[in-house]
């Protein structure tokens, strides 16, 4: 889809397990959430 609707479908089919739900992140992974939000201009 063009717009994320937080359905989680992409996480289930990602061939390299690179997509996670925010609530499933470990403390070590949370730093990447901030970096991704800045990179993709998500607020």
Buried (B, 14 or more C-beta within 10 A) or exposed (E): EEEEEEEEEEEEEEEEEEEBEEEEEEEEEEEEEEEEEEEEEEE
